[in-house]
Amino acid sequence: MPRKPRSRILAKLFVLDTNVLLHDPTCLYRFQEHDIYLPMATLEELDHNKKGMSEVARNARQASRFIEEVVSGRESDIAEGAQLAEHSHNAATGKLLLQTHPIDSDITSVLPYSKVDNQILGVVAHLKGRFPDRAVILVSKDINMRIKARALGIPAEDYFNDKVLEDTDILYTGVRELPADFWDSHGKGMASWQKEGRVYYRVSGPLVPSLQVNEFVYQEEGARPLNAMVTEIAGNTALLVTIKDYSHHKNNVWGITARNREQNFALNMLMNPDIDFVTLLGQAGTGKTLLTLAAGLTQTLEDKLYSEIIMTRVTVPVGEDIGFLPGTEEEKMTPWMGALEDNLDVLNMNDQEAGEWGRAATQDLIRSRIKVKSLNFMRGRTFINKYLIIDEAQNLTSKQMKTLITRAGPGTKVVCLGNIAQIDTPYLTEGSSGLTYVVDRFKGWPHSGHVTLARGERSRLADHAAVVL
């Protein structure tokens, strides 16, 4: 939201649509010095949405608790507004005002007043006339609501406070190409040594402060080609360590080798037991699920680092919903796990020497160690020594992402996969997706890593379709 320091200008009055409270119950405390107004229609819709165990119902109940906490004991002067600063843990210093009497509005001649959205628009129009010297603004996640408001001459805005980035083009990629003069500008006094087949470089220079721990750097041209990872930053000095070459067949992971530089970087993260949290972004066909499963199977069945692989995803249909699905939890999730089945088929076919019976036995062993879980039943669980894969993570909100990642117990690795260009959840954008949120918040943590996979490896048809369609 626009934020201006308190001055002679009156604080703005933001009228909240219900969907803002359902999206972020803490939004009451996100408007700093400005005041918030809640129409009675908004409170009615909160009450209507509070029943059930869905994320929306939980948010409705939490929003109601916050409102009750703020207005409790202020019944005598509630029309004047309750101070938010007494209950806020941040910079909210405005007031919360509730609608206390019926409002007559001119918009009834334009819009049917029986609809809740139109009642809220009527309240904003009334407040705009009541406070001519004050900015009265509707805040809504509903695009059509904002369009109607602007058509009626009412200022309207989206709720931006949960947006991590305005422009996803500047989202951290986890990969950086070093400039051609890097060794000239950063190699003075450089120390280098070898240890366990890796080369270590301690460099210093102007580029170092912008680097992140576990960021991958490369240089193809010049006297010293390099593929390395930043493992330590201390002041103006960084430690670079060359990575393992997973593009060579001798270093294959469950029969899979990296086909490009970003896949090689991704496998280095996925196979590193010191990295507990991995995020992989990329369009369809870049190999996110295949690489993650191959690394998971190797570390679960061969290296015994994890006891089993758990895979989950948000069940948001691309087209029209086909209704309830029969069976157990795992059977209900099976139609959503087509990507898992496809990639397991690829991994199983890599074992050419085993023969048909050997591959069938391996397939049974693999399936016994992979569990498919629904996102709906994750709350309250703790996973110990598990390899947790969260597929289609771009459809998660930041709150859902927090709920999932905090399930991780000792020895658990969490891998989030997604493509922020394919968001199917209403009210989520590339900037407010939970996947964008965790990529931005976890960058630089010594036990997390991120790579944006840029090149598709599915087929020439899929690559061309991704570009032209």
Stockholm file with secondary structure:
# STOCKHOLM 1.0

chainA/1-469         MPRKPRSRILAKLFVLDTNVLLHDPTCLYRFQEHDIYLPMATLEELDHNKKGMSEVARNARQASRFIEEVVSGRESDIAEGAQLAEHSHNAATGKLLLQTHPIDSDITSVLPYSKVDNQILGVVAHLKGRFPDRAVILVSKDINMRIKARALGIPAEDYFNDKVLEDTDILYTGVRELPADFWDSHGKGMASWQKEGRVYYRVSGPLVPSLQVNEFVYQEEGARPLNAMVTEIAGNTALLVTIKDYSHHKNNVWGITARNREQNFALNMLMNPDIDFVTLLGQAGTGKTLLTLAAGLTQTLEDKLYSEIIMTRVTVPVGEDIGFLPGTEEEKMTPWMGALEDNLDVLNMNDQEAGEWGRAATQDLIRSRIKVKSLNFMRGRTFINKYLIIDEAQNLTSKQMKTLITRAGPGTKVVCLGNIAQIDTPYLTEGSSGLTYVVDRFKGWPHSGHVTLARGERSRLADHAAVVL
#=GR chainA/1-469 SS CCCCCCSSSCCCEEEECHHHHHHCGGGGGSSTTSEEEECHHHHHHHHHHCSSSSHHHHHHHHHHHHHHHHHTTCGGGGGGCEESTTTCSSSCCSEEEECCSCCCCGGGGTSCTTSHHHHHHHHHHHHHHHCTTSCEEEECSCHHHHHHHHHTTCCEECCCTTCSCSCGGGSCCSEEECCTTHHHHHCTTCEEEEETTEEEEEEESTTGGGCCTTCEEEECSSSSCEEEEEEEEETTEEEEEECCCTTSGGGCBTTBCCCSHHHHHHHHHHTCTTCCEEEEEECTTSSHHHHHHHHHHIIIIISCCCSEEEEEECCCCSSSCCCCCCSSHHHHHGGGGHHHHHHHHHHHHTCGGGHHHHHHHHHHHHHHHEEECCGGGCTTCCBSSEEEEEESGGGSCHHHHHHHHTTBCTTCEEEEEECTTCCCSTTCCTTTCHHHHHHHHHTTCTTEEEEEECSCCSCHHHHHHHHHC
#=GC SS_cons         CCCCCCSSSCCCEEEECHHHHHHCGGGGGSSTTSEEEECHHHHHHHHHHCSSSSHHHHHHHHHHHHHHHHHTTCGGGGGGCEESTTTCSSSCCSEEEECCSCCCCGGGGTSCTTSHHHHHHHHHHHHHHHCTTSCEEEECSCHHHHHHHHHTTCCEECCCTTCSCSCGGGSCCSEEECCTTHHHHHCTTCEEEEETTEEEEEEESTTGGGCCTTCEEEECSSSSCEEEEEEEEETTEEEEEECCCTTSGGGCBTTBCCCSHHHHHHHHHHTCTTCCEEEEEECTTSSHHHHHHHHHHIIIIISCCCSEEEEEECCCCSSSCCCCCCSSHHHHHGGGGHHHHHHHHHHHHTCGGGHHHHHHHHHHHHHHHEEECCGGGCTTCCBSSEEEEEESGGGSCHHHHHHHHTTBCTTCEEEEEECTTCCCSTTCCTTTCHHHHHHHHHTTCTTEEEEEECSCCSCHHHHHHHHHC
//
